[in-house]
Amino acid sequence: MEIIEKAPAKINLGLDVLYKREDNYHELEMVMSSVDLADHLSFEPLREDQIVIESNKAFLPSDQRNNVYQAAAIIKKRYGIVEGIKITIKKNIPVAAGLGGGSTDCAATLRGLNRLWKLELSMEEMIDIGMHVGTDVPYCLYGTTSFIAGKGEIVNVLKPMSPCWVILVKPQLSVSTRKIFQQVDMTQITHPNMKELASAILRQDYSDMLYYMGNSLEDVTIPKHPIIQQIKSRMMKFGADIALMSGSGPTVFALCQKQSRAKRIVNGVKGFCDEVYMVRTLR
């Protein structure tokens, strides 16, 4: 028996860092949505009690460093699963890109193993496991436009965002989320209003949504990697409704409602960066 799960990328329509908590995490408010750039994971039972990870990307670790392996190991230990599992990851989402690739793969693993092993885990139980792996996993378990709070464990589903085209541009660099958060200076960052952003989405008011979008972490990542601002400016020059860094970066995304304009943006940035994707929002 083989089970297949789709793991879509996420974008941060908004991200506000409120303060540093006593547990050394940051209190966040975010609005996330998902797009139709996705990894695909397949799950096959093995007789031997082991976890085997295979991927189409040679650089992807296949041991405890992989979020998928970690999720499978926690489930096996917590629920006394003695049979093995082979998980094959077809990777399409860029890694270390601010698009939640590792988190969405982890979420897909929780959903897939829940089905395969007939565990009947609740969303709350899967979120608890996911938070041991990554703070974006709870959102990725839902995978639809949501307001997120706390460390990432509080997810309030909104309406799907207004349908539009999304252009993703990943420059040739990787960013460590942990290192970016370590360098956050609360007195120096901007604070976009996430509650107003969520309200605009609930009203399906596209122009208000654009007005309230923003990312506190741009103030940390962009000074270290000026190419991110160059990509944003280039996207706006070619007609984007908005251009914003996703997560801790370095991927920049643009939104636009017209396909012709989306294609113009793609053509305008293709010579500037190799990894360019034109996708749709997920409903």
Residue pairs with C-beta under 8 A, 6 or more apart in sequence:
1 44
1 45
1 116
2 42
2 43
2 44
3 42
3 43
3 112
3 115
3 116
4 40
4 41
4 42
4 43
4 112
5 40
5 41
5 42
5 43
5 108
5 109
5 111
5 112
6 38
6 39
6 40
6 108
7 38
7 39
7 40
7 41
7 93
7 101
7 104
7 105
7 107
7 108
7 140
8 34
8 35
8 36
8 37
8 38
8 104
8 143
8 282
9 34
9 35
9 37
9 38
9 93
9 99
9 100
9 101
9 104
9 168
10 32
10 33
10 34
10 35
10 99
10 100
10 103
10 104
10 136
10 139
10 140
10 143
10 246
11 32
11 33
11 34
11 35
11 99
11 166
11 168
11 246
11 253
12 30
12 31
12 32
12 98
12 215
12 244
12 245
12 246
12 247
13 31
13 32
13 33
13 145
13 161
13 197
13 201
13 209
13 213
13 244
14 29
14 30
14 31
14 192
14 194
14 197
14 212
14 213
14 214
14 215
15 28
15 29
15 30
15 192
15 194
15 214
15 215
15 216
15 217
15 247
16 28
16 29
16 30
16 191
16 192
16 193
16 194
16 214
16 216
17 26
17 27
17 28
17 181
17 184
17 186
17 189
17 191
17 216
17 217
18 26
18 27
18 28
18 29
18 191
19 26
19 27
19 186
20 26
20 27
20 184
20 186
21 27
21 151
25 135
25 151
26 151
26 181
26 184
27 149
27 150
27 151
28 148
28 149
28 150
28 151
28 152
29 147
29 148
29 149
29 194
29 195
30 139
30 147
30 148
30 149
30 152
30 194
31 145
31 146
31 147
31 148
31 158
31 194
31 197
31 198
31 201
32 100
32 136
32 139
32 145
32 146
32 148
33 144
33 145
33 146
33 160
33 161
33 281
33 282
34 143
34 144
34 145
34 281
34 282
35 166
35 168
35 279
35 280
35 281
35 282
36 279
36 280
36 281
36 282
37 92
37 93
37 99
37 168
37 277
37 279
38 92
38 93
38 104
39 89
39 90
39 91
39 92
39 93
39 101
39 104
39 105
39 108
40 89
40 90
40 92
41 68
41 87
41 88
41 89
41 90
41 105
41 108
41 109
41 112
42 87
42 88
43 85
43 86
43 87
43 109
43 112
43 113
43 116
44 85
44 86
44 88
45 83
45 84
45 85
45 86
45 116
46 52
46 83
46 84
46 85
46 86
47 83
47 84
48 84
49 82
49 83
49 84
50 84
51 69
51 72
51 73
51 76
51 84
51 85
51 87
52 62
52 84
52 85
52 86
52 87
53 60
53 61
53 62
53 63
53 66
53 68
53 69
53 87
53 89
54 62
54 86
54 87
54 88
54 89
55 62
55 88
55 89
55 90
55 91
56 89
56 90
56 91
57 89
57 91
57 95
59 95
60 66
60 89
60 91
60 95
61 69
62 69
63 69
64 70
64 73
66 102
67 102
67 103
67 105
67 106
67 109
67 133
67 134
67 137
68 87
68 89
68 105
68 106
68 109
69 87
70 106
70 132
70 133
71 106
71 109
71 110
71 113
71 129
71 130
71 133
72 85
72 87
72 109
72 113
74 129
74 132
74 133
75 81
75 110
75 113
75 117
75 119
75 129
76 82
76 85
78 129
79 117
79 119
81 117
85 113
85 116
87 109
87 112
89 105
91 101
93 99
93 100
93 101
93 104
94 101
94 170
94 251
94 275
95 101
95 102
95 174
96 174
96 175
96 176
97 170
97 174
97 175
97 246
97 249
97 250
97 251
98 175
98 177
98 245
98 246
98 247
98 248
98 249
98 250
98 251
99 168
99 170
99 246
99 247
99 251
100 136
100 139
100 140
100 247
102 134
103 130
103 133
103 134
103 135
103 136
103 137
103 139
103 140
104 136
104 140
104 143
106 130
106 133
106 134
106 137
106 140
107 126
107 130
107 137
107 140
107 141
107 143
108 140
110 121
110 126
110 129
110 130
110 137
110 141
111 126
111 141
113 119
114 120
114 121
114 126
123 141
123 142
126 141
127 137
127 138
127 141
127 153
127 155
130 137
130 138
130 140
130 141
131 137
131 138
131 151
131 152
131 153
135 151
135 152
135 153
136 152
136 247
137 152
138 148
138 152
138 153
138 154
138 155
139 146
139 148
139 152
139 155
141 155
142 155
142 157
143 282
144 157
144 160
144 282
145 157
145 158
145 159
145 160
145 161
145 201
146 155
146 156
146 157
146 158
147 155
147 156
147 158
147 194
147 195
147 198
148 154
148 155
148 156
149 156
156 198
158 198
158 201
158 202
159 201
159 202
159 204
160 281
160 282
160 283
161 201
161 209
161 281
162 201
162 204
162 206
162 209
162 257
162 281
163 280
163 281
163 283
164 206
164 241
164 255
164 256
164 257
164 280
164 281
165 255
165 256
165 257
165 258
165 259
165 261
165 262
165 278
165 279
165 280
166 253
166 254
166 255
166 278
166 279
166 280
166 281
167 235
167 240
167 253
167 254
167 256
167 262
167 265
167 266
167 269
167 276
167 277
167 278
167 279
168 246
168 251
168 252
168 253
168 275
168 276
168 277
168 278
168 279
169 231
169 235
169 251
169 252
169 253
169 254
169 269
169 272
169 273
169 275
169 276
170 250
170 251
170 273
170 275
170 276
171 225
171 227
171 228
171 231
171 250
171 251
171 252
171 273
171 275
172 273
172 274
172 275
173 225
173 227
173 250
174 250
175 221
175 225
175 248
175 249
175 250
176 248
177 247
177 248
180 217
180 220
180 221
180 248
180 249
181 217
181 248
183 220
184 216
184 217
184 220
185 220
188 219
189 216
189 217
189 219
189 220
190 214
190 216
190 218
190 219
191 216
192 212
192 213
192 214
192 215
192 216
193 212
194 212
196 208
196 212
197 209
197 212
197 213
199 208
200 208
200 209
200 211
200 212
201 209
206 241
206 257
210 241
210 242
210 255
213 242
213 244
214 244
215 244
215 245
215 246
215 247
217 245
217 247
217 248
217 249
218 228
218 244
218 245
218 249
220 248
221 228
221 245
221 248
221 249
221 250
222 228
222 229
222 245
222 249
225 249
225 250
227 250
228 245
228 249
228 250
228 252
230 272
231 243
231 252
231 269
231 272
231 273
232 243
232 244
232 245
232 252
233 243
234 268
234 269
234 272
235 243
235 252
235 254
235 265
235 268
235 269
236 242
236 243
236 254
237 268
238 261
238 264
238 265
238 267
238 268
238 269
239 256
239 261
239 264
239 265
240 254
240 255
240 256
240 261
240 265
241 254
241 255
241 256
241 257
242 254
242 255
243 252
243 253
243 254
244 252
244 253
244 254
245 251
245 252
246 252
246 253
254 262
254 265
256 262
256 265
262 278
263 278
266 276
266 278
269 276
270 276
